[in-house]
Amino acid sequence: DPPQNPECRRMDPSKPGAQSRSPMIRGLGVLIGLVLLVGLVSAPPAHAASAGVPLNPGSSGWAKISGTRTTAIASAAVTIPSAIPVTFGFQFRAGSTASGYRARLTVTADGSVSGSFTRVASGSETMLGGTTPLGIHVRPGQVVHLEAVAAAKKTVRLYLRAWLDEEIKPPTWQLTGKDSSSRRIRTSGRTYLWAEPGAGTQPGTLACSAVTVRSYSASRAAAVGVVAPEPNSDLFSIAVIPDTQDETSNTSNTPFLNRVNWMVANTSRFDLRYVLHTGDMTNWGWLDSSQLARAGAAIAVLRKAGLPYSLAIGNHDTEAVGWNGVAGSTGYGGSAYEGNPECAARLGAAACKSGLLVRRTDAFNQAFPLSSIQDVGGAYASGRIDNHWTTFSANGTRWLVLTLELWPRREVVAWAKDVVASHPDHNVIVQTHSYLTGSGKIWTSNGGYGSTSPKYLYDQVIKPYTNVKLVFSGHTGKFRQRTDSYGGHRVVSFLGNKLSGSGNDPVRIVTINTATGAVSSAVYNPLRGNTTNVTSGRISIIR
């Protein structure tokens, strides 16, 4: 429905010169309008390109942005006015401006931003829960994005998230609320933009752009995920870096550095406790030391920031992959170095078999010695990074990160079983380069030159031990998630690889609620400034 407030206008989607349309075109427009009117075609969601809400000190102002809806999601980019403090947001299910639910942002005089929900009836406003700081600080003229939802009837559900114009949209709701009281509003109503400046401020207008309202199901709202981390909450996050071999082959190394710098800058925002790299750090770093140097420069950013990390070894990090010796070429890729004429000359004919080359990792170990990893509890081979485990704690829970070689040898799998079995009080995270297929299944192949398959690892380590909670892998060019359950034991597994088309700078942020076991995930692209592949799941937490 088009906005009725003159300050909140729907943008005319027509192109320049629309006023000079022919009578036939105008007649066609009238016909389409009649079809919409009689309900043969669904009307599009309300959309206002811009809106202005009157700011009068000590009183409320409104701008209608949608007709009647029961469940709705609304969003707007709001320019912070010079008149602060100010409270603004959306008013859903409004029979009039004196009723409905408000999803509110409050900006204090010092620029801090908090969120809250209220129910309005006969002009009287009732808080639904408390006011929550969102960790955002603004100044006049800055743009803050607000997205909120009012959903369901039996128990009304409210959701809210906000972010600055220069930031990436949070993957989860930062604030949730509910109303199951006898006074809850179950009827449909209009949606308004609403604002109320503090007393003593100057009159003005709250300028809003990119204003949208559309119908939105309660199940979709609930599936977005858990509330974003707050200090001293039950939530923490881990970051997962996918294959970076193409980035470290680039002399500028911009994507890799941009990613780790972004993670360091957002450590507090996500309560980031640990970083994983699932392998293929370089293309063939053992033959091109500059690739290892670029990777080392990026990982050093994490080390200097005090962020603990573990690095898995992919096939491109071994001597199974190598340059073909032709200047300007892209190399053989995969396991093809065994067929390279220079392989026998360099290593000897007996050594030029991919099953052997994939275990040759000296260059990687020299660039990333096990001693550079924090809190190492043990390793399969003394002093080598190929197979090791570390520990960390979060919100009173203990975690063990088990990093395994690609398609591990049977003796390595047996060692991994002992590690997991001897730590029943730890929640175990397993990372290995290859585990899930592009369709989200567990690989049954060893890649043609590995020792065992991911299915073997699953049968021997993942499935039997109830303290294994999460599995991370790369290698295959997709982003996927799967959940395996058996006898009450639930494992959530993730595949992540930049080759899926999400851009050249993704990082997966996985947020874990240690109180409920809820797991939410989103793939951020700091370079492009977007968020994709938002998922959710649940595990049981060992406390």
C-alpha positions as CSV (number, residue, x, y, z in Angstrom):
1,D,0.0,0.0,0.0
2,P,1.3,3.5,-0.8
3,P,2.2,5.7,2.1
4,Q,-0.4,8.2,3.1
5,N,1.9,10.7,4.9
6,P,3.0,13.4,2.4
7,E,6.5,13.2,3.9
8,C,6.8,9.4,3.3
9,R,6.4,9.0,-0.5
10,R,6.7,5.9,-2.6
11,M,9.4,6.4,-5.2
12,D,8.0,6.4,-8.8
13,P,9.7,3.4,-10.5
14,S,9.2,4.9,-14.0
15,K,12.0,6.1,-16.1
16,P,12.6,9.7,-17.0
17,G,10.1,10.9,-19.5
18,A,7.3,8.8,-18.1
19,Q,4.9,11.8,-18.3
20,S,5.1,11.6,-22.1
21,R,3.7,8.1,-22.3
22,S,1.3,7.3,-25.2
23,P,-2.4,6.9,-24.4
24,M,-2.0,3.2,-25.2
25,I,0.7,2.8,-22.5
26,R,-1.4,4.8,-20.0
27,G,-4.4,2.6,-20.8
28,L,-2.3,-0.5,-20.2
29,G,-1.3,0.9,-16.8
30,V,-4.9,1.5,-15.9
31,L,-5.8,-2.1,-16.9
32,I,-3.0,-3.5,-14.7
33,G,-4.2,-1.4,-11.9
34,L,-7.7,-2.7,-12.2
35,V,-6.4,-6.3,-12.2
36,L,-4.5,-5.6,-9.0
37,L,-7.6,-4.0,-7.5
38,V,-9.8,-7.0,-8.0
39,G,-7.1,-9.3,-6.5
40,L,-6.2,-11.4,-9.5
41,V,-2.6,-10.3,-9.1
42,S,-0.9,-9.9,-5.7
43,A,0.1,-6.4,-4.9
44,P,3.9,-5.8,-4.4
45,P,5.3,-5.1,-0.9
46,A,5.1,-1.5,0.2
47,H,8.3,0.3,-0.6
48,A,9.2,3.9,0.1
49,A,12.5,5.2,-1.2
50,S,12.5,7.9,1.4
51,A,10.5,9.1,4.3
52,G,10.6,12.0,6.8
53,V,9.4,11.8,10.3
54,P,8.6,15.1,12.1
55,L,10.8,15.7,15.1
56,N,9.0,17.9,17.7
57,P,10.8,17.9,21.1
58,G,8.9,15.9,23.7
59,S,6.3,14.5,21.4
60,S,6.0,11.7,18.8
61,G,6.0,11.9,15.1
62,W,4.9,9.3,12.5
63,A,5.2,8.4,8.8
64,K,3.0,5.7,7.5
65,I,5.0,3.3,5.3
66,S,2.6,0.3,4.8
67,G,-1.0,-0.9,4.8
68,T,-2.3,-3.6,7.1
69,R,-0.2,-6.7,7.8
70,T,0.0,-9.1,10.7
71,T,3.6,-10.3,10.2
72,A,6.0,-7.9,8.7
73,I,9.7,-7.1,8.3
74,A,10.7,-3.4,7.9
75,S,14.0,-1.8,7.2
76,A,15.3,1.7,6.8
77,A,18.6,3.7,6.6
78,V,18.2,6.5,9.1
79,T,20.4,9.6,9.2
80,I,21.1,10.5,12.8
81,P,19.7,14.0,13.4
82,S,21.4,16.9,15.1
83,A,18.6,16.7,17.7
84,I,19.8,14.0,20.1
85,P,19.0,12.3,22.3
86,V,16.3,10.7,20.1
87,T,14.3,7.5,20.0
88,F,13.0,6.1,16.7
89,G,12.0,2.9,15.0
90,F,9.1,1.0,13.5
91,Q,5.5,0.7,14.9
92,F,3.9,-2.5,13.7
93,R,0.2,-3.7,13.8
94,A,-1.0,-0.2,14.4
95,G,-4.7,0.3,14.3
96,S,-3.8,3.9,14.8
97,T,-0.8,5.8,15.9
98,A,-1.9,5.2,19.5
99,S,-1.5,1.4,19.2
100,G,0.9,-1.3,18.0
101,Y,4.3,-2.7,18.7
102,R,7.4,-0.6,18.6
103,A,10.9,-1.8,17.7
104,R,13.0,1.1,19.0
105,L,16.5,2.5,18.8
106,T,17.5,5.0,21.5
107,V,20.5,7.3,20.8
108,T,21.8,9.1,23.9
109,A,23.5,12.4,24.0
110,D,26.9,10.7,23.9
111,G,25.9,8.7,20.7
112,S,25.5,5.3,22.3
113,V,22.7,3.2,20.8
114,S,20.4,0.7,22.6
115,G,17.4,-1.3,21.5
116,S,14.1,-2.1,23.0
117,F,10.5,-3.2,22.3
118,T,7.3,-1.8,23.6
119,R,3.5,-2.4,23.3
120,V,1.4,0.7,22.7
121,A,-2.3,0.7,23.6
122,S,-4.6,3.8,23.8
123,G,-1.4,5.9,23.7
124,S,0.1,4.2,26.8
125,E,3.5,2.5,26.2
126,T,4.6,-0.7,28.0
127,M,8.1,-2.0,27.9
128,L,8.5,-5.6,26.7
129,G,11.8,-6.5,28.5
130,G,14.7,-4.2,29.1
131,T,16.8,-1.9,27.1
132,T,19.9,-3.5,25.5
133,P,23.1,-1.7,24.5
134,L,23.9,-2.7,20.9
135,G,27.6,-1.7,21.0
136,I,27.1,1.0,18.4
137,H,28.1,4.7,18.7
138,V,26.9,7.3,16.3
139,R,27.2,11.0,15.6
140,P,24.8,13.4,13.9
141,G,24.9,12.9,10.1
142,Q,25.9,9.2,10.3
143,V,23.6,6.6,8.8
144,V,22.4,3.7,10.9
145,H,20.4,0.8,9.4
146,L,17.5,-0.7,11.3
147,E,15.7,-3.9,10.5
148,A,12.9,-5.3,12.6
149,V,10.1,-7.9,12.6
150,A,6.8,-8.4,14.3
151,A,5.6,-12.0,13.9
152,A,3.1,-14.6,15.1
153,K,-0.1,-14.3,17.1
154,K,-0.3,-16.8,20.0
155,T,3.0,-15.4,21.3
156,V,4.0,-12.3,19.5
157,R,7.7,-12.4,18.5
158,L,9.7,-9.2,17.9
159,Y,13.2,-9.1,16.4
160,L,15.7,-6.2,15.8
161,R,19.2,-5.6,14.4
162,A,21.1,-2.4,13.6
163,W,24.4,-1.6,12.0
164,L,26.3,1.4,10.7
165,D,26.3,2.3,7.1
166,E,30.0,1.4,6.7
167,E,29.5,-2.0,8.4
168,I,28.3,-5.4,7.3
169,K,24.7,-6.4,8.2
170,P,24.8,-8.7,11.3
171,P,23.8,-12.3,10.5
172,T,21.7,-12.6,13.6
173,W,19.1,-10.6,15.5
174,Q,20.8,-8.5,18.1
175,L,17.6,-8.2,20.2
176,T,14.5,-10.4,20.5
177,G,11.3,-9.9,22.5
178,K,7.9,-11.5,23.0
179,D,4.4,-10.7,24.2
180,S,2.2,-13.6,25.4
181,S,0.1,-11.5,27.7
182,S,-3.7,-11.2,27.5
183,R,-3.1,-7.7,26.1
184,R,-1.1,-8.8,23.1
185,I,-2.1,-7.4,19.7
186,R,-3.1,-10.3,17.4
187,T,-4.9,-8.2,14.7
188,S,-3.2,-6.8,11.6
189,G,-2.4,-3.2,11.4
190,R,-0.4,-0.6,9.5
191,T,3.3,0.0,9.8
192,Y,4.8,3.4,10.7
193,L,8.2,4.9,11.1
194,W,8.1,6.6,14.5
195,A,10.3,9.0,16.3
196,E,10.4,11.0,19.5
197,P,13.3,13.5,20.2
198,G,14.3,14.4,23.7
199,A,13.1,17.5,25.4
200,G,15.1,20.6,24.7
201,T,16.2,19.6,21.2
202,Q,15.5,21.6,18.1
203,P,12.6,20.7,15.8
204,G,13.5,19.0,12.6
205,T,12.9,15.9,10.5
206,L,14.2,12.3,10.8
207,A,15.4,11.5,7.3
208,C,15.0,7.9,6.2
209,S,16.0,6.2,3.0
210,A,15.7,2.7,1.5
211,V,12.5,2.2,3.5
212,T,10.9,-1.2,2.9
213,V,8.1,-3.2,4.4
214,R,7.0,-6.7,3.3
215,S,5.2,-9.7,4.7
216,Y,7.5,-12.1,6.5
217,S,6.8,-15.4,8.2
218,A,7.4,-16.2,11.8
219,S,9.4,-19.3,10.9
220,R,11.8,-17.2,8.7
221,A,12.3,-14.7,11.4
222,A,13.1,-17.4,13.9
223,A,15.5,-19.2,11.5
224,V,17.8,-16.1,11.3
225,G,19.6,-17.2,14.4
226,V,20.7,-16.2,17.9
227,V,21.2,-12.8,19.3
228,A,24.6,-11.3,18.5
229,P,27.2,-11.6,21.2
230,E,27.2,-9.1,24.1
231,P,29.8,-8.8,26.9
232,N,29.5,-11.5,29.6
233,S,26.8,-13.3,27.6
234,D,26.6,-17.0,26.9
235,L,27.7,-16.4,23.3
236,F,31.1,-16.6,21.6
237,S,32.3,-17.0,18.1
238,I,35.0,-18.7,16.0
239,A,36.1,-17.6,12.6
240,V,36.9,-20.0,9.7
241,I,39.1,-19.0,6.8
242,P,38.6,-21.0,3.6
243,D,41.1,-21.9,0.9
244,T,43.4,-18.9,0.2
245,Q,45.8,-20.4,-2.5
246,D,44.7,-17.9,-5.1
247,E,45.2,-15.0,-2.7
248,T,48.7,-15.9,-1.7
249,S,49.6,-16.3,-5.4
250,N,48.7,-12.6,-5.8
251,T,51.6,-10.3,-5.1
252,S,49.3,-7.7,-3.4
253,N,47.9,-10.3,-1.0
254,T,45.1,-7.7,-0.3
255,P,42.2,-10.2,0.3
256,F,44.0,-12.3,2.9
257,L,45.3,-9.2,4.8
258,N,41.9,-7.5,4.5
259,R,40.2,-10.5,6.0
260,V,42.5,-10.9,9.0
261,N,42.5,-7.2,9.7
262,W,38.7,-7.2,9.7
263,M,38.6,-10.2,12.1
264,V,40.9,-8.4,14.5
265,A,38.9,-5.2,14.3
266,N,35.7,-7.2,15.0
267,T,37.0,-9.4,17.8
268,S,34.9,-7.7,20.4
269,R,31.8,-7.5,18.2
270,F,31.6,-11.2,17.8
271,D,33.4,-12.2,21.0
272,L,35.9,-14.0,18.7
273,R,37.8,-16.7,20.6
274,Y,39.4,-18.8,17.9
275,V,40.4,-18.8,14.2
276,L,40.6,-21.9,11.9
277,H,42.1,-22.2,8.5
278,T,40.9,-25.3,6.7
279,G,43.9,-25.7,4.4
280,D,45.3,-24.8,0.9
281,M,47.0,-21.8,2.4
282,T,49.1,-21.5,-0.7
283,N,49.1,-22.7,-4.2
284,W,52.5,-24.4,-4.2
285,G,54.4,-22.5,-1.5
286,W,57.1,-25.2,-1.2
287,L,58.3,-24.1,-4.7
288,D,57.5,-20.4,-4.4
289,S,58.5,-19.1,-1.0
290,S,56.9,-15.8,-1.7
291,Q,53.5,-17.5,-1.3
292,L,54.4,-18.7,2.1
293,A,55.7,-15.3,3.0
294,R,52.4,-13.7,2.1
295,A,50.5,-16.2,4.1
296,G,52.8,-15.7,7.0
297,A,52.2,-12.0,6.9
298,A,48.5,-12.5,7.2
299,I,48.7,-15.1,10.0
300,A,51.1,-12.8,11.8
301,V,48.3,-10.3,12.2
302,L,46.3,-12.8,14.2
303,R,49.3,-13.8,16.3
304,K,50.1,-10.2,17.1
305,A,46.5,-9.6,18.1
306,G,46.6,-12.5,20.5
307,L,43.9,-14.4,18.5
308,P,44.6,-18.2,18.9
309,Y,44.4,-20.2,15.6
310,S,45.0,-23.6,14.1
311,L,46.1,-24.3,10.5
312,A,45.1,-27.4,8.5
313,I,47.2,-28.6,5.6
314,G,45.6,-28.9,2.2
315,N,46.8,-30.7,-0.9
316,H,48.2,-27.4,-2.2
317,D,50.3,-27.1,0.9
318,T,52.1,-30.3,0.2
319,E,54.5,-31.4,-2.5
320,A,51.6,-33.2,-4.3
321,V,50.9,-29.9,-6.1
322,G,53.7,-28.0,-7.9
323,W,54.6,-25.6,-10.6
324,N,55.2,-27.2,-14.0
325,G,58.4,-25.3,-14.6
326,V,57.0,-23.2,-17.5
327,A,57.4,-19.5,-16.8
328,G,54.0,-17.7,-16.7
329,S,52.0,-20.9,-16.4
330,T,49.5,-21.7,-13.7
331,G,50.9,-25.1,-12.8
332,Y,49.3,-28.5,-12.9
333,G,47.1,-28.2,-9.9
334,G,45.5,-31.1,-8.0
335,S,47.8,-34.0,-7.6
336,A,49.4,-33.8,-11.0
337,Y,52.9,-32.9,-9.9
338,E,53.8,-36.6,-9.9
339,G,53.4,-36.5,-13.7
340,N,55.7,-33.4,-14.1
341,P,59.0,-34.3,-15.7
342,E,60.8,-32.2,-13.2
343,C,59.5,-34.2,-10.3
344,A,61.7,-37.2,-10.8
345,A,64.7,-34.9,-11.5
346,R,64.0,-33.0,-8.3
347,L,62.9,-35.7,-5.9
348,G,63.7,-39.0,-7.5
349,A,61.3,-41.3,-9.4
350,A,60.4,-43.4,-6.4
351,A,59.2,-40.3,-4.5
352,C,57.1,-39.0,-7.3
353,K,53.8,-40.6,-6.3
354,S,51.0,-38.5,-5.1
355,G,50.3,-40.7,-2.1
356,L,53.8,-40.0,-0.9
357,L,54.0,-36.4,-2.0
358,V,50.9,-35.4,0.0
359,R,52.8,-36.2,3.2
360,R,55.8,-34.1,2.3
361,T,55.1,-30.8,4.2
362,D,58.5,-29.6,5.3
363,A,58.2,-26.2,3.7
364,F,54.8,-25.6,5.4
365,N,56.2,-26.7,8.8
366,Q,59.1,-24.3,8.4
367,A,56.9,-21.4,7.6
368,F,54.3,-22.3,10.3
369,P,56.1,-24.2,13.1
370,L,54.1,-25.9,15.7
371,S,55.7,-23.7,18.3
372,S,53.8,-20.7,16.7
373,I,50.5,-22.2,17.7
374,Q,49.0,-21.3,21.1
375,D,48.1,-23.9,23.8
376,V,49.2,-27.0,21.9
377,G,48.3,-30.1,23.9
378,G,49.9,-32.6,21.6
379,A,50.9,-33.7,18.1
380,Y,51.0,-37.0,16.2
381,A,54.6,-36.3,15.1
382,S,56.7,-34.3,17.6
383,G,57.2,-30.7,16.5
384,R,55.1,-30.9,13.3
385,I,51.8,-29.0,12.6
386,D,50.2,-31.6,10.3
387,N,48.2,-33.3,13.1
388,H,47.9,-31.5,16.5
389,W,45.4,-30.5,19.1
390,T,44.9,-27.3,21.1
391,T,42.5,-26.2,23.8
392,F,40.6,-23.0,24.7
393,S,37.8,-22.1,27.1
394,A,34.7,-20.0,26.6
395,N,32.0,-19.0,29.1
396,G,32.8,-21.8,31.5
397,T,33.1,-24.5,28.8
398,R,36.2,-26.3,27.6
399,W,37.0,-26.8,23.9
400,L,39.5,-28.9,22.0
401,V,40.4,-28.2,18.4
402,L,41.7,-31.3,16.6
403,T,43.5,-30.5,13.3
404,L,44.1,-33.5,11.0
405,E,46.0,-34.0,7.8
406,L,44.2,-34.4,4.5
407,W,42.7,-37.9,4.1
408,P,44.6,-39.0,7.2
409,R,46.6,-42.2,7.6
410,R,45.1,-44.9,9.6
411,E,47.6,-44.5,12.4
412,V,46.8,-40.8,12.5
413,V,43.1,-41.6,12.9
414,A,43.9,-44.1,15.7
415,W,45.8,-41.3,17.4
416,A,42.9,-38.9,16.9
417,K,40.6,-41.4,18.6
418,D,42.8,-41.5,21.6
419,V,42.9,-37.7,21.8
420,V,39.1,-37.5,21.7
421,A,38.5,-40.4,24.1
422,S,40.9,-39.0,26.7
423,H,39.1,-35.6,26.8
424,P,35.5,-36.5,27.5
425,D,35.0,-33.1,29.4
426,H,35.9,-31.1,26.3
427,N,33.7,-30.1,23.4
428,V,35.7,-31.2,20.3
429,I,36.0,-29.3,17.0
430,V,37.6,-31.2,14.2
431,Q,39.1,-29.5,11.1
432,T,40.6,-31.3,8.1
433,H,40.9,-30.1,4.6
434,S,38.4,-32.4,2.9
435,Y,35.3,-33.8,4.5
436,L,32.0,-32.6,2.8
437,T,31.1,-32.8,-0.8
438,G,29.6,-29.8,-2.7
439,S,26.2,-31.2,-2.0
440,G,26.8,-31.5,1.7
441,K,27.4,-35.2,1.9
442,I,30.4,-36.9,3.6
443,W,33.1,-37.9,1.0
444,T,33.5,-41.6,0.6
445,S,36.6,-41.2,-1.6
446,N,40.2,-40.6,-0.6
447,G,40.7,-38.2,-3.5
448,G,42.7,-40.8,-5.4
449,Y,45.8,-40.5,-3.3
450,G,44.9,-40.2,0.3
451,S,45.2,-42.9,2.9
452,T,41.6,-43.0,4.1
453,S,38.3,-41.3,3.2
454,P,36.3,-38.7,5.2
455,K,33.7,-41.4,5.7
456,Y,36.3,-43.5,7.5
457,L,37.1,-40.5,9.8
458,Y,33.4,-40.1,10.4
459,D,33.0,-43.8,11.4
460,Q,36.1,-43.9,13.6
461,V,36.1,-40.5,15.3
462,I,33.1,-38.3,14.5
463,K,30.2,-40.7,15.1
464,P,31.4,-42.8,18.1
465,Y,32.4,-40.0,20.4
466,T,29.7,-37.8,21.8
467,N,32.1,-35.0,22.7
468,V,32.7,-34.3,19.0
469,K,30.5,-31.3,18.2
470,L,31.6,-29.5,15.1
471,V,33.6,-30.4,11.9
472,F,35.1,-27.9,9.5
473,S,36.5,-28.5,6.0
474,G,37.3,-26.8,2.7
475,H,38.7,-28.1,-0.6
476,T,35.4,-28.2,-2.5
477,G,34.2,-24.9,-4.0
478,K,30.9,-24.5,-2.0
479,F,29.5,-23.3,1.3
480,R,27.5,-26.0,2.9
481,Q,26.2,-27.2,6.4
482,R,24.9,-30.5,7.5
483,T,23.8,-32.0,10.8
484,D,24.2,-35.7,11.8
485,S,22.2,-37.1,14.7
486,Y,22.4,-40.5,16.3
487,G,21.3,-41.6,19.7
488,G,21.0,-38.0,20.9
489,H,24.5,-37.1,19.7
490,R,24.4,-34.2,17.2
491,V,27.3,-33.0,15.1
492,V,27.1,-29.9,12.8
493,S,29.6,-29.9,9.9
494,F,30.6,-27.0,7.7
495,L,32.1,-26.8,4.2
496,G,33.6,-23.5,3.2
497,N,35.6,-22.6,0.1
498,K,35.8,-19.2,-1.7
499,L,35.4,-20.8,-5.1
500,S,31.7,-20.9,-4.5
501,G,31.2,-17.4,-5.9
502,S,30.8,-15.5,-2.7
503,G,33.7,-13.3,-3.7
504,N,37.4,-13.4,-3.0
505,D,37.4,-12.5,0.6
506,P,35.0,-14.6,2.7
507,V,35.2,-15.6,6.3
508,R,32.6,-17.8,8.1
509,I,31.7,-16.6,11.6
510,V,30.1,-19.3,13.7
511,T,28.4,-18.2,16.9
512,I,27.8,-20.7,19.7
513,N,25.4,-20.3,22.7
514,T,27.0,-22.2,25.5
515,A,23.8,-22.1,27.5
516,T,21.4,-23.5,24.8
517,G,23.8,-25.1,22.3
518,A,22.4,-23.0,19.5
519,V,24.8,-22.6,16.6
520,S,24.5,-19.8,14.0
521,S,26.7,-19.2,11.0
522,A,27.1,-16.6,8.3
523,V,29.7,-16.0,5.6
524,Y,31.0,-12.4,5.7
525,N,32.7,-10.7,2.8
526,P,34.6,-7.8,4.2
527,L,35.9,-6.7,0.8
528,R,32.4,-6.5,-0.8
529,G,30.6,-5.6,2.4
530,N,27.9,-8.3,2.3
531,T,26.7,-11.4,4.3
532,T,25.6,-14.7,2.8
533,N,24.9,-18.3,3.7
534,V,23.2,-17.6,7.0
535,T,22.5,-20.9,8.8
536,S,21.5,-22.3,12.2
537,G,21.8,-25.5,14.1
538,R,22.1,-26.9,17.6
539,I,24.5,-29.1,19.6
540,S,24.6,-30.3,23.2
541,I,27.3,-28.5,25.2
542,I,29.5,-30.3,27.8
543,R,29.9,-28.0,30.8
